[in-house]
Amino acid sequence: MSIDALIENMPEVISDLFLKDNIAGVSTLTKTVFGKYLDCDAPIREKILDACRKTVDQLTPAYQHDYSRIISDHLLRVFLEEKDSNMIVQTVAFMHRLSAALIQFTNYPHASRLLMALNKRGQDLRKADSSMEKALAKNIEDLVNPTIQKLLVEDFLSGETKRQRNAAQLIAGFGPAAVPMLIEVIKTVDDYRTRHVSVMLLEKSAPQAGERLKRVLTQESSSEEKIRVLEVIEILTREIEAEIGQLLSDEDARVRQATLKLLERINDPKMAEILLHAAKGQKTDLAVDAITCIGKLKPPGIVDDLTEILNTTKEESRSKACCLALGEIGDKEGIVPLTKVLNHKSFFFSRKKYSDDVRVSASFALGRINHPDAREALKPHLNHEDPRIRQIAAEKTGAAPPPLPPKKSAPASATPTANPTSQKTPTSKKKKRKSKQKKD
């Protein structure tokens, strides 16, 4: 049978086959038509597409979905081999319509294959500097409308593995058109796994997606949105030096904490200068957190800077943080400043005083440094008056643990004793009577 005869009454034939529940007949007819598609001239191929469009028009929404599922794989094959520019444009428009029908009934696997084919063809056209690439991209962008976005996000957040996987597959098929939707998910969804997957999809969707996500951190976003982005952004990009300074100055302490945790995960020594600026700043809480972060990052050559802060600060919390950071870094150069703190005696006229807690932090830090000089610095404190320092010195030097202080004997009974002058005993009464008789 000729192709003209096959497509002449195809809309009515396929409609009747669906009414008779003859799905196999629909598949056979579609396979036969597209089996001859590439051998036909452009005018005939255009007639075939027109017959397919009319078929979709005549079907109810449910059957539109079924027909779209059957025809999609055949259409994909011929689309990727199409060379005629006019036919490419027409096929793109038809594939866009089929995708919408498939998405409407959550048939994401078939829809995503159509969209991925559109994106692949778009990349080829972009390389060829074709004007059709923009028209193709516009078709996909139109498909990512608010209704589709809402359906996808619901499936993405459903907690059901299959629904989430299919939604992720479809979002990947949207390509660059999915970027705004993915950024919105990352900003607004609390679930970490969903945001993690969204960032990975974002990475695949557009090369410059990282720059767009970084803008969320510097624009007038809420603290919650910034924190959600900070928790996952390193998956996409680690080039955030320009944003870190502003984030560490954020008014919300939660944003500052999230920024420091990000720096710990990135573990880039290049960030030391930014952290050091915060460590010397006026905000004590931020300074302490920055110093702690420096200790975890262990940037080279930082011991002198921490020692300077330790020697100049008058804040106990900052002094303790410096001691602990020096111990965390574990550099031999930190032994001398820590020993000075531990050995320091506070006098009334002394300009620099260290509290007992700061000295305990110094002893603990010395215990973290795996070097003989650190252990030697602890030995003189085996009998220190502070039991915490004694214990640390004993553990780190291998000496016998300090003896426990002797138990104090229980105090005598605390029952109040009566005032002897106020008590009237029988004996005292007799004496009073005798003295009275003598007077008489």
Helices and strands as residue ranges (DSSP letters): H 3-8, H 10-19, H 23-35, G 37-39, H 42-58, H 61-81, H 85-104, H 108-127, H 132-143, H 146-156, H 161-174, G 175-178, H 179-188, H 192-205, H 209-218, H 223-230, G 233-235, H 241-248, H 253-266, G 269-271, H 272-279, H 284-297, H 303-312, H 316-329, G 332-334, H 335-343, H 356-368, H 372-378, G 379-381, H 387-397, H 426-439
